Amino acid sequence: MFVSVMMAGCKRTVNKSLMLLYLNLLGMALTADSIYPRIRLSHKELWQMNRTWVFQGRGVPLQPQTMLLDEIHQRLYVGAKNALFSLSLDRVNTHYRQINWASTESQIEECMMKGREKPECANYIKVLQQYNQTHLLVCGTGAFNPVCVLVRVGHKGQETVFVLEEESFMSGKGRCPYDPKSSCISTPSRGELYIGLYTDYWENDGALCRLNNHTYTRTERNDRQQLNEPKFVASAVIPDNDDRDDDKVYFFFTEREMDADGVNRAVYARVGRVCANDQGGQRMLVNRWSSFLKTRFICSVPGPNGIDTHFDDLEDVFVLNNKDKKNPEIFGLFSTTSAVFNGYAVCVYHMDDIRAAFNGPFASRERPEHHWTPYEDRVPYPRPGSCASKVNGGGFSSSKEFPDEVLRFVRSHPVMYRPVLPQHHRPVLLQTEPGKRKLTQIAVDRVQAQDGHYHVLYIGTDDSVVLKVITIYNKDTDTMEEVLLEELQVFKVPTPITEIIISPKRQQLYVGSAVGVTQVRLHQCDLYGSECADCCLARDPYCAWDGLTCSRYYPAGVYTKRRFRRQDVRHGNAAQLCNGLQIDDEQWQRAEERLIYSVESNSTLLECVPRSLQAKVLWFLQKEGQKQEIRGDERVIMTSHGLLFLHVRSSDAGVYVCQTVEHGYVHTLLRISLHVLKGERLESVIRTPNDGGGDRDAAPCHSIIAPPPGPSISPRSLLPPSVPAPNSRLWYKEFLQLIGYGDAQKVEEYCERVWCSDKKRKKTKRKYVPLGGVKKGKGRGEENSHRAPRHTFDT
């Protein structure tokens, strides 16, 4: 922030290059994303608003590997390094319980003997799932010797129980990866665990498996057609119909594949599918999937000459369930694998399109370097990849009864020809500028607003930030609008977000990173302001103007205490919704007023920062009853922090009005009265009697300490009549008060460092206390809608 201090003895020349450079850097900080956040909140601001709670254990980095939300027991389970935690869903940093489960010294020693580093030889919990109503299944890497155990959590309504059962230890091989850095996904269903992982020490065998008390079913070992260097991302059990025997398990992953030229190893995003009741074959594919199929997940942007830009690396997947459990919406977070630029996209998929791809033609190619083509020969019955169920004719009670011809076909043709295309055939969110932050995780909430339903996306980044975004599709223009509602720094230090879990029931977000777990409320409507326009311009589907405040929106029939509700998420048309509630004259009268003094030929910043970073700021100068818009030039620059005068002239004095325009709504934020003081008068006030012919550089340092005994013009003559006469010994502090600066010590240190020699600095060393009674402006998120100017910097 640039401020000017009228200070005795400091030269009044300004390094304009440094000033402009600093302002440009500040401006760059506000344009770090391809879309602006409307509200940006730091970790400190979230904490002050009582909107976030952080659990960091006992001062040691938790390094969470996996988290599990248990709404029944009202707990959040966190699998971390050498420990398992049970946190309260109400406040994650209170009433927590902990189970220590570290590798033994002998296990660590054996692990290091195999060439591993000591940090790798800890026990990292990678699998954390509900085993039954009273127990969790927990698996850890165990110093590269995976191990599993059951943890008792008790029945619902009982006193909180969290106990590791020693007698339940079992081998974790095939259930948990060896390497802590290895990707791993798991989904429980009807007493069985479906899991994707690398099953061997050296991570050569990636597999999709199912475990129960009796069988272990998996993909073929060393079959590059089924899986080739996979990175496992997510999995889910999704029914096709009311026949439970026809339920499917979907796996989302990326893998390597040779391109058509047989040269490069391209990365493709995939969705794989198996039947939940698949028992494998009787003679072929024993304990192997007899229904495994996969196809490509497409997320791309149309380009020139028909060449699309593809986002092929799948970072995260969120399955958004609704009342119809058979048709959830699938949200995929993708990144590019291009060496030219780093880009991210979010695509949404419908289950109808996924099922259509698996019911379409199979893919075929003679050799790995050849192109894929549709398989056109006869397909055996029952259709390969189908389940043994009544829906499919009921002719087979188990996959073990399938003909060998079906099993041979599904083993040699696991790839479908048609890919899965996203909704609207394009991403709903796009970030393609190079050098930006990385996007790591996604969670989605479906919110009902007054003008329809909206998806609120919560996207985690690699620098502790959660982006709260809504996307609006315009059917008439076939375009997608991205609205970045909030940018929330959920951890104090920059760290990659590794997991996001959302609780729509509690309206809370639970976010994991290497430094801990934080809990964040999904919304805080009163943050947007105390007026109708502020609430409507926010375009937050959670919030609406109820006639008195900006508060939580509830659908009709749910909340009827206040019926006066105004909300327009699609357009944010506050001018139409709220224009009758407050006219421009009222805004003018209610706008805050500021009084700023500057010195002729010096630099001054009239600071005005709106709460909304998406608002356009306009400046007007009012003189003699007329209001003239300021366009800016080489001397007067419009910055993201306010109006910067590089050289103030006496003709610049007047009343400056700061207004914002957002979605056509004009809001008057601030009126600043700028008074310009003549430089000659200021010099005569601060000049010492010996200043006439001596060392001019020496005078400033000594004059700071010893005020002039008899200035030709008293400081009182420069002040308005309302300002009381100053104490003669604190003459220079009078100017600090005049411009609203509150730390005399910092000013003196600055002047000594820049203008005084070491010898004079020793002579003039004094201690000063900050000036009291200086009113500081309110920051973003408080009552005022802009940051008040704290001080100006005139040297």
N, C-alpha and C positions, 0 to 999 in steps of 0.2 A: 504494500500500500504506500502511495506517495503522499507525503505530508510535508508541509513547509514550516520551518521554525524561524521566526524573526528573532535573531539572536545577536547579542552584542558582540561585535568583533569578527564574526564569521563572514567571509567574503560572500557577496550576493551573486556570484557567478554560478550557473548551474551546468553540470555536465549533461547536456541534452541527449547525447548518444546513450549514456548509461541509463538515463531515465526512460527513453523509448525502448531500449532493450529489455529493461525490467518489466515494463508494461506489456511488451509483446510476450514475454515468458508467462506472465500472469494470464494473458489472454489465451495462450496455448493450453494452459491448464484447464480452461473452461471449454475447450473444444477437443477434448481427448477422445471423443467417441463420434461415430458416424451419425448418431442422433443425440441431440442434447437431452440431458435429464431435466425435467421441470423443477425438481427439488433434489438437491444434493446434501446429504447429511453425513457428517463425520461420526466416528465411533463415539466421541465425546458428546456430541449433540444427541445421539440416540440414547446414550446413558442418562443424560440430563433430562430427557423427556420421559424417562422410565419406560422406554419401549424395548429395551434389550437387556438380557441377563446372560452372563458368560460363565461357563464352568471350565476351569483350567486345572483341576486336580489339586495336588499339593505342591505346586511350584515346579513340577517336572512336566516337560512336554508330553501330552497324552498320545500324540500320533494316532488318532482314531483310524481304524481300518474299515469298520462297518458299524452301522447303527440300525436299530429295530424299534419301531414305534408300537407300543402296546396300549391301545386305548382302553382295553378291558381292565388292566391292572393300573392304568394311569401312570405308566412309567416309560421312560426312554432308555433302552439298553444300548450301551456303547462298548464295542470290542476294540481295545487299544493295545498298546505295547505292554506286555507283561501284566495286564490287568483288564478286568471287566467291571463296568460301572452300571448302576441302576439310578437314573436321575428322575426327579419329579417333573411331570409335564407342566405343572403350574409354574415352577421356578427351577430351572435346571441347576442353579447354584445353591439350592437348599435341600436338606433332607436326602442327600445322596448316600448310596451304599456301594461298597467296593469289595471286589474279590481279587486278591493278588494271585497271579498265576504266571510265574516267571520260569524260564529255563533253569535247570540246575547247573551247578558249576561243572559237573562232569559232562553234561550235554553241551555246554558252551565250549569246553575244551575239545571235545570230539568234533564239534562243528568247525572249530578253527583249524584242527588237524587236517580237515578236508579242503582247506584253502579259503575259507570264508572269513570275512572280517567280523570282529566281535559284535558290532551293532546289528549285523544280519542274524546273529545267532540268538537273539532274543526270541520270545514267544509272541508273535503277532497274531492276534485273533482275526481271522479272515471270514469265518462262517458263523453267523449268529441268526438262528431261526427258531420259530415256535415248534417244539417237538410234540407237545400235547397241551392240554389246558393248564397243566401245573408245572411243566418243565420246558427249558430251552435246550436246544442242541448248540453247543459251542465248540468250534474247532480252531486250533492255532497251529502256526508253522513249527513250533517246538524245536527251535535250533536245527532247522532243515530235517526234522523228523516228525511229520505232522501227527497230531494227537487230538482226540475229541473227548468231550465229557458232557454230562447232563448237569444243568443248574436248576435247582428247584426254586420256583417263584410263588408257589401256593395257588390257592383258589381265589377267585374274585371275591372281594369284600373282606378277606382275611387280613390280618396285620401283615405289613410288608415283609416278605420272606425273600432272601437272596443268598442261597447256600450252594456251594459246589459239592456234588455228591462223589466222594472219593471212590466208591465202589463201581462207578459207572465209566471209568476211563476205558477208551478203546482206541485202536489205531485210526489215524486220520488219513491214511493213504487212500487216494481215490475220492476223499471227501474234502480235502484241504490242500492247497498248493504247498510246495516246499519253500519257495522263495517269497519273502514278504512283499516284493515289488510286483509279483505276478498278479495278473487280472483274475478275478474269480466272481462268479454270479451264482445265486441259488434261489430256489423257489419251492416252498413246501406245498403239498396238496394231498389230502386224504391219507396222511401218515407216510407219505413218500417224499423224498427230497430230490428235486431236479437241479442239477448243478453243471456249470461249465468251468473247466479248469485245466491246468497242465498237471498230469498225474505222475510225472517222473522228476527226478532230481535235476536233470539238465534241461528241462523244459523242451523236450522234443515231441512229446505226446500230448497234444491238445485234444480234449474230449468233451462231449456232452453226455452226461450220465444220469441215471436214476438209481437211487438207493432206497431199499427198504429192509425189513428184518430178514428177508429170505433171498432176494435176487439183487444182481448188480448188472444193469443194462447200460450199454454205452455205444458210441460210434465206433466204426472200424478202426483198428490200430494201424498206423502208417498208411492210411488211405488219403492221399492228397486231394482226391476228388471230393471227399466229404469235408475235410477241414485242412487248410494249409496255412500254418502260422497264424492261428486266430488270436484276436484280442477280444475277450468276452466283455460285453457291456451290460446286458440286462436280460431278464427272462420273465415270463408270465404265463399262467394257465388261463386260457380263454375258451369258454364253451362255444361250440358251433350252434347248438340247439338245446332242446330240453332233455335229450338223451345223454346222460352222463358218460356213457361208454364212448361217445363221439367227441369228448373233450380233447382239445389240442394244447400242447405246450409249445410256446414260441420262444426262440432264442434270438437275440440281437447281437451281432458281432461284426468285426471286420476281419478280412483275411487277404492274403497275397494271391495273385493270379497272374499267369503269363498273359501278355497281351497278344493281339492277333499276329504281330510280327515275330513273336517268340523272343523278344529281346528284353524289354523292361518287365519288372515285376510290379504290376499295378496293385493298388490297395482298393478293395471294393467293400462297401457296406452291405451286409447280408441280413436277411431274416430267415431263420431255419424253423422247421416244424416237425414235431413227432406226435403220435397218438399217446395220450396219457396212459392208456391201458395196453400199450405195446409190450408183448412178452418175448419178442424175438421169434426166430424160426425154430423148427423142430430138428431139421438136419442141416440147414444152412442158416447163417446169421444167428447162431446160438448165442444168447446173451448179448446180442447186437440189435440195434434198432432195425425193424423191418418197415418203418414208415418215414424214415428221415428224408426230408426234401429241403431245398433251400432256393432262394432267388435273390436277385439284387434289389437293394433299396436305393432308389434314385432321389437325389436332392440336387437340383441344378438350376442355373439361370440361363435363359436363352441368350445366345450371343450372335454376333454378326455372321453372315454367310451360313446360318444354320448350325454353327458350332457352339454347343452349350459349355458353360463352365460348371464343372461338377464338384460337389463337396462330398468326398468319398470316405473320409475318415470319421467314423461314428464315435462321438465323445460320450454321449449319454442319451438315455431313452427314458421317457416318462409315460406310463400307461394311465390315462385319465378315465377312470370308471364313472359310469352314470347309472341311472335306474335300470337300463337294459345292459346287463352284465355281458351279453353276447356281443355287444358292439361298442367297446371303449374306443377312445381316440388315442392314437399313438403319436407322441411328440418326439422327434429326433433332433438332437443337437449335433451338427456336423461341422467339420473343418476341412480345409483344402489340404491336399498333399503336394501342391505346386511349389516349386522353388522360386517362383516369380513373386508371389505375394502370399500373405497369411490372411485367410478369410474364414468367416463362420456364418452358418445359416441354421435356421430352425424350420423344419418341414413337418407338416401334420398329415397323418395317414388315417384312412377309414378302413375298418375291418373288411368291408365289402370288397375293396380293391385288393387287399392282401389275399382274401380267399379266392378271388377271381384269378389271381396270378398262379396260385397253387392248383386251381382247377383247369388251368389252360394247358397249352402244349408243353411237353418236355423238351429240354434242349439236348442237342447232340453235336458232336464234332469228332472227326476221325483222329486228329492228333492235337496235342496241347497248343501248337502254334497256329492252328486253323481257327477260323471264325465259328462261332456257335450258330447253329441252324435249328429250326423246329424239327422235332422228331415226327416223321410222317408215316412210319410203318404201324403195324397193328400193336395196340397196347393191351396187355393181358388183363383178364378179369380175376378177382376184383381189382379195381384201379389201384396201381401202386401208390402208396402213401395214404390210402384210406384206412379207417379203423374197423375193427371187428365189432359191429354194433347193429342194432335193429334198424337204424336209419339207412344203413347200407345193405339192407336186404335180410340181415339176420342169418345168412347162410353159414357164417363162421362165428364160433363162440370165442375164439382166441386167434391171435396172429400165428400161433404155432400150427394152425390148420391151413394157412395160406399155401397155395401151390408153389413149388420151387420156381416155376417160371416167373411168378410175381416177385419173389425175393431176388432172383437174378437181375430182373429189370431194375428194381429200385436201387440195387447196389451199383449198377453200371450207369444209371441215369438219375443222379441225385439233384441235378440242377434244372430249374424251370426256365423256359425260354423268355417269358414275359416278365419284366421287372415290375416292381410296385412303384407307382407314380404318386406324388403327393397331392393333397387337395389344391385345387386351382392350378396345378402343374407348376408351382413355383413356391419358394420359401415364404413363410409369413414374416420372417425377420432375417435381415441380412446385415452383416458387417464385413466389409471387404477392403477397408483401408489398411495399408501396411503399417506395422509398428504399433498397433493397438494392443490393448490387453487381450489375454487369451480367455476364452469362455470354456468352462469346465463342467458345469452341472446344470440341470434344469428340473424344476418342479412347476406344476400348473394347477391353478384353481379355477373352477367354473363358477362365475358369479352372475346372479340375476340382477339386472339394472332396470330402470324404468323404461328404457327403449330397447330391451332385448337382453340376451345372454352374451357374456364376454369371457374370453379366456385371459386370465392374468398369469403371465409368465414370470417366474422368479429364476433368474439366471446367475449362477455363481461364476466368479472370475478367478484369475490367478493372483490377484492383489487384494483379497479380503472384501471384495465388493459384491453385493447382490443387486442386480438390476431388476426393477419391477416394471414390466412392460405389458401393454395391451396392443393387440393388432386388430385393425378394422378393415374388412374387405368391402370395397365399393363395387357392387355388381354392375352398375351402369358403365363405369370406366374400366372395369376389370383390373383394378389396381389395389395394392395393399398399403395401408398407412400404419406405420409403427409409432406408437406413443410411449415414450420412456417417462413413466410417471415419477419414479424415484430412483436415486442411486444411493445405496446404503452401505456404508463401510462398517461391516459387522464385527470385524476384529481390529484391535488397536494397531497391530503391525501387519504389513503386507504379507500375505501367505496364500497359497492356492487353496481354494475351497474344494474339498474332496467328496462331500455328500450334502444333499439337501433333502430333508423330509418335511412334508407339509401336513398339517392337521387342520382340515377345513372345519372340523367340529369345534376346535378350540381357537381357530383363527390365529394359529401360530406357525412359525417357520423354525425348524431346527437345523442348524448348519454346522457341519463338521470340517475341521482343518487340522493341520499338524499341531497347532497351539491349543486346541480345545474345542468345545462345543458351545455355540451361542444360540439363544432363543430370541426371536424377533417377532413382534406383533405384525400381522399382515397390513394393518392400516392404522392411521391416526388422523382422523378427519379434521380435528380442530387445528392441525398443523397448517392447513391451507389458508386460514384467515378467518376473520370475524364478519365477513360480508358475503352476501349472496353471490356476487360476481366471482370472488375468490374460490368459492366452493364449486361453482359450475365450470369455471375455467380449468379446474384441476382434472376433470374428465376421469375421475377415479370411480369405477363402478361400485366400490364399497360405500361411497359417500354421497350425500345429497343435502341440499339446503332445506331445513325443516321449518323455516320461518323465524327461527331465533338463532340457530347455530348451524355449522357444518357438522353433521353427525352421520352415524351409520345408517345406510339405506336398508330398509326391510321391505319385501314385497307386500302388496296389498293383502290384508287379512292377517299378517303376522305381527305388524306393529301399527296400531291405530291411534296412539296417543296424540300424535301430531299429523294431520292430514295435508298440511301445506308443505309440499315437497317439490323441489325444483332440481332437475338433473338432466344433463344432455351429454352423455358420454361420446356419442358418435360425432357431434359437431362442436361441443363446448361453446354453444351460442349464448354467452352471458348477456350480450347486448339485447337479445330478444327476451330472455327469461328474467333478467334483473333490471332492465332499464327503467321500469316504472317504480322501482324501489328506491333509487337514489339518482338524482339528476346531477349534471356536471357542476352546477353552482354549489351544491352541497359537498361534492368531492373537493372543490376548490377551498371551501372554508375548513374542511376537516383535514386537509393535507398539512403535514408537519412543516414548520418554518425553521429555518436556520440562518444564523448571522455569521458571515465569514469575512475576515479582514485579510488583505494581501498588500504587498508593497509593489509599487510600480516597477516594471521591468523584470519582476521575479516570476517564478512558476507557481501555479496553484492548481490543485485538483478539487473540483466540486464533485464530491463522491455521491453516487446514487446507484445502488445495486438492488434490483428487484428480487423478490423472493423467487419468482419463476425465472429460470434461466432460458425459457423458451419465449419470453416476452421481448418485444422490440422496444428499445428506449428512445424516446424523442426529447429533445431539449428546446425550450423556448425562452426568449428574452423579452421581458415586459418593460417597456419604457413609454412614459407619457400616454398610458392607457392603451397602447397597442402591443400585440403579442406577435413576435417574429420568430420563426423556426430557425434554429442554428444548424447549419449544414456541416460546419467544420472546414478547416483549411490547414495550411502549413503551420500556422501559429496556434490555432485552436483545434485540438484533436479529440474526437469522440472515442473513448476507450470503453472496455467492458466494465471498468470501475467508476466511470464518471467522465466529466468534461474537463480536459486538461488544457490549461493555458500555459504555453511555453514562455510567453512574455506578456505579462499583464499590462494593459494600458488604462489610463484614467477613464477612457471612454467605455471600458468594459464594465464599469460599475452599473449595477441594476439588480432587478429581481429575475432570477433564473428558475424556470419551472421544469421539473423532471416528470415526464409522463411515460406510461407504457401502453403498448397496443398489443393485444393478444386475442386472436380470433375476432377481430373487429371491435373489441371492447377497449375503450380508452380509460385509463385510470391515472389520476394525478397523485403522485407519490410524495413530492417534496417541493417546497419553495425555498430558494436560497437567496438571501440578500447579500450581494457582494459589494464590499466597500474597499476602495483602492486608496492606499495611503501614499503620499508623495515621498519619494526616496530621500530627498534633501531634508525634509523634516525629521525623518527617522535617524539619519546620520547625525544631525545636530543633537538629538537626544542621547545617543550612545557614545558621542565623541568625548574623550578625556581632555583636560587642559593641556597635556603635553603631547597631544596627538598631532599637533601642527607640523613639527619638523623633525621628529625623531624617527625611530624604527617603527614603520607602520605595521609590520608583522608582529611586533612585540605587544602593541597596544591591545589587540583583541584578547590575548590570554590574560593579561593583568586586569583588563577592564571587566572581565567576567567576575573577578573576585572583588575588585574595588570599584564601586559605582562612582560616576563622575560627581564631584562635589557641587557643581553648579551648572547644569546644562542650560544652553541658551533658550531652549524650548522644553518645557517640562513634559514628562510622559502624560501628565494629566490632560494636557491640551490635545493629545491625540485620541483620547478615549471619549466615548459618548457620555452625555451628562449622567446616564444611569449607572456608570461604573464608578465606584468609590475611589478616592485618591489612594495611590499605592504607598507602601512603606519605602522610604528612600534607600534603605539597604537592600531591598529586594526588587530593585528597579527593573532588572531584566526579566524577573519572573512575571512581571505585569504583562509582558508581551506573550508569555506562554499561556497565561490565563485568557488573554484576549483571543487567542486562536484555538483554545481548548486542548492544549497539550499538558499532560500531567506528570511528566517525569523529567525534572530538571537535571538529575544526575546523568541520564543518558545523553542529554543535549551537551552538557559540559564535556563528557568523555569523548563525544564525537568531535567537538571543536578542538579539543586538545590533541586528539590523535591526528587530525587532518592539518591543522594550522600551526600548532605550537611545537617548538624544538624540544628535545629531551630535557635540556637544562631548565627551560621555562616550565615544562610540564611538572617537574619536581617542585618548583616553587609555588605553583598554582593549585596543587593537589588539595582538594577539599572534599568534604562529604556533604551531600544534600539529601534531604528527604523529599519524596514525591509530593507534588502539590495536592492538597485535598480539595474536595468539593467540585471536581471536574466531572461533569455528567457525561458518561459514555453512551454511545448509541447502542440500541438493541440489535442483536444479530438475527440472522434468518431463523425462523421458527418461533420468534417471540411476537409481541403484539405488533410492532411496526413492520411494514412490508418492505423495508430496505435497511441497509446498514447505515447508521448515522455516521457522518464524517467526524472522526476523532480529532484530527489535527491536519494542518497543511504544512508544507515543507518549503519555505522560502529561505534560501541561503545567499 
